[in-house]
Structures are given as structure tokens and as C-alpha cells.
Amino acid sequence: MRKATIEGVSFVTVVVLVTAAFVWLLIPYYGAILWAVILAILFRPLYRRLFNRFGGRANVAAGLSLLACVCIVVIPGAVVLASLAQEASSLYERIDTREFDVSKVLQQVYDSLPSFITGGLESLGLGDISQVQSGLTSFMGQLAQAFAARAVIIGQGTMQFVVSLGVMLYLLFFLFRDGHSLALAMRRASPLKDRYTDQIFAKFASVVRATVKGNVIIAIIQGTIGGVMFWLIGIEAALLWGVLMALLSLLPAVGAAIVWAPVACYLLLSGEYGKGLALLAVGILVISMVDNLLRPQLVGKDLRLPDFVILISTVGGISLFGINGFVIGPLIAALFVAVWSLFSDDRTIS
């Protein structure tokens, strides 16, 4: 009996160590693997239709599904990143050479403020406009430089990016073709009860669909509307601000308003009432309403988490995993809730 126990513990230890080593091996390309899994889940219905349409030819259906992903996701993303790299680099150069004077803009806003507001700013220690100008100029320069650096790294197609893209597309093909059999193999190998494994898999897929299909589409729409509006009224680096609005739209209770609202206020204070009112109207009536109108249809009840949990998990995920964190954070939070719900239900039944 003791020998059998030792052998069992030793085998489990070997399984854990080998699994940990394999995960460690995959860490450099976890982003490519993550997005391959995400795209496989999102485009699975397309693969199934193509599979049935071509009489069960899995390779043909997987190849066409992969081509659809490239045309719908990869190529447009590369074009946007290349344009973003160029625009961010241009804005940074203009700020660095003082061609675009942030201090002058800030001074215009300060001079346009009513006396009671400037008095309040002075009481808060913000009356020295030169210090505020210096800090804001430095912040905007660093922001533009960071966007430029990151966008150029991706946009120029470094070797790491090319390899990661190749890994993602290669893995995506096999996830389309063999995804069902892989899921069954994982289900058989899982030490959990079948119903637990099925519910965790279902929650994983629903969170991915809700986070990407819903949040990303809404963010793209809001960022596009905001960027186009900025371009129409002549705001510098409209594409850059549009991308920033799209990213901020992923955060509940924050949203794109943190970008367009201050710009609208600046335009109104500067006397450009037509542009300011137009931006304010589009921001309130269009950009803000997109979330309220589309989220129920796109997300539905797949992601049953409170807004504060989504916000905290998204911010935490982004701080730990970068841009991939907007998926990983809510995913971990949803799985946490799902697993503890299963545990609670199991204890109640027993």
C-alpha cells in the first residue's frame, strides 16, 4: 500500500514538473497562443459552416477560416499600426521641436477660465501655470514617445513580431481543424468531474466571446467615431487620439469621455463654439450611446460580473500582461467566480 502511494505521488510530481516546464517553454509566445485560442473561438461558427459546406473537408475549412482571420483581423490591424506609428512619431517630433506648443494651448485655456475657477486653482496650489505647463508638456511628450516607440516596434515588423504572428497563424489552423478533438482530450485528462470541466470550458468560451466580440467591437466603434470627429474639427494626431479612446473604452466607468470631454471644453473656452458644441454633441449623443445600445446585443449575459469587478480585473490584467490583460484579467475574474460557485454548489448538495 505504501509503495503504491509513493509511486502515485511520484507520478503526480513528474506530471506537475513536466507541465510546468512545458508552460515555461511557451511563455515567450503566450500572447500568440492566447490570440490563436481567442480567434479560434470567435471564428468557430464560420469554420463549422465551411466544414459542412465542403462535405467535411477539415483542411479546406480550416484554411479558408484562417484566410478569413487574416483578411478581417491581421491585415487591417497591421495597416492601423503602421499608420499609428507614423502619426505618433510625427506628434512626438512636433512636441520635441516646439512646433506644437502644449504650453501655449494650456495658457489659452487658463486665460479663458472664469475668475472663480482660477481663484480655486490658486487655492489648490495650481496657480503657478508654468509648473503645470511643464508637467503637462513632459507628460504629453512621454505619452507620444511611448506610443511612437511601441507602434514603431510592431509596425516595422521586428523578428519577434513576425515569429509570434507566424506561431499564432500556424496554431490557429490546427485549432480550427483539431479543436474539437483537443477539447475532448483535455476533458478526458482533467482530474475534475466531467460537469465541472464542461462548465469551466463553457465559461472560458463565453468570457472570451463577451470580452472580445462585445468590448473590442464597441471600443473600435467608439474610437473610430471619436477619431473621425477629431479629424473633421482639425485636432492634431486624430488617429492617435482615436486609438487612445478605443483603449479607454475597454475600461468601465472611464471610457472615451476622458479624451473627448476635455477637448470639447478646451474648444468652448477658446471661443470655437461650433467645434466644441459639435464634439460635445457627438460625444454625448453618439459615442456614449454606442455602449448603451450595442453592449446588450453583443455581450448579452455572457459576462455576468459587476462593473467594479470588470474594471479592477481589467486594470490589473493590463498592468501585469500589457494589452493582452484586457482579456486575461476579466477571464481570470470570471473563472474565479465560476470555480467558487461550483465549489459552493457542491458543498450545498453534499
Secondary structure as GFF3:
##gff-version 3
##sequence-region A 1 350
A	DSSP	alpha_helix	2	26	.	.	.	ID=ss1
A	DSSP	three_ten_helix	27	29	.	.	.	ID=ss2
A	DSSP	alpha_helix	30	42	.	.	.	ID=ss3
A	DSSP	alpha_helix	44	53	.	.	.	ID=ss4
A	DSSP	alpha_helix	58	69	.	.	.	ID=ss5
A	DSSP	pi_helix	70	74	.	.	.	ID=ss6
A	DSSP	alpha_helix	75	96	.	.	.	ID=ss7
A	DSSP	alpha_helix	102	112	.	.	.	ID=ss8
A	DSSP	alpha_helix	115	123	.	.	.	ID=ss9
A	DSSP	alpha_helix	129	155	.	.	.	ID=ss10
A	DSSP	alpha_helix	159	189	.	.	.	ID=ss11
A	DSSP	alpha_helix	194	208	.	.	.	ID=ss12
A	DSSP	pi_helix	209	216	.	.	.	ID=ss13
A	DSSP	alpha_helix	217	232	.	.	.	ID=ss14
A	DSSP	alpha_helix	238	248	.	.	.	ID=ss15
A	DSSP	alpha_helix	257	269	.	.	.	ID=ss16
A	DSSP	alpha_helix	273	282	.	.	.	ID=ss17
A	DSSP	pi_helix	283	287	.	.	.	ID=ss18
A	DSSP	alpha_helix	288	298	.	.	.	ID=ss19
A	DSSP	alpha_helix	307	321	.	.	.	ID=ss20
A	DSSP	three_ten_helix	322	324	.	.	.	ID=ss21
A	DSSP	alpha_helix	325	349	.	.	.	ID=ss22
###
